Amino acid sequence: MLRFDAAGVFLVVSGLLVLAYALTSANNVGWGSAQIIATLVVSVLLLIAFVFHERHTSQALLPPHLADTSYWRFTFPAIILYIAGITTVYVAASFLVLSSAQKSEQGVAAGIFNVALQVGGSVLGLAVLTAVAQGIEKAYGNATSSDEAFSRIAFQSVYYSCVILSGISLLLSIIAIDVPESMRGSYWKKSQASAAQIPSGVGPTNMTEL
């Protein structure tokens, strides 16, 4: 007889929904408000209850032994961080691209942005990483493995390549991108306020007089 972990589904879905509500409402309501703090506490308690329930039920929705595999211990957390990071980057980049274009050209700008995102990630990025994996596998891989399988060192080279590409992208975004005035937050405001407080007669141009 097939059994269904209804309690586990209820706990994990409720916990994630309450957590999502807290995170999406915090900026409007306030992170220090009682409503947000209460929902965050409730979501954490529900997720903790889910983990406890999964460890003690015979029909676990997420069997605890899966956590002992290398996939769940390393790859799964990396996937979660990747999804969170790419979502943040996508939203910020789309706002930046659309705000830089005129209203009559925002549709074209959005189309170019999405095409570049798909081509860069799904086509060029995948092609580059596949070439890296194949090159490393050919040079340092396990000679006894099949031609279609990659060894551990090939997968590691792909991960390291992703880290390097992410670092280059971060550096370019900091140096090359000029954030529009309408999108500048507290960091720029604090910098402008600090610069405004410096007396006009004090600065690097007067250092030669010391």
Salt bridges, closest charged atoms under 4 A:
ASP5 OD1 - HIS53 NE2 2.81
GLU54 OE2 - HIS53 NE2 3.96
ASP178 OD1 - ARG184 NH2 3.11
GLU181 OE1 - ARG184 NH1 3.63
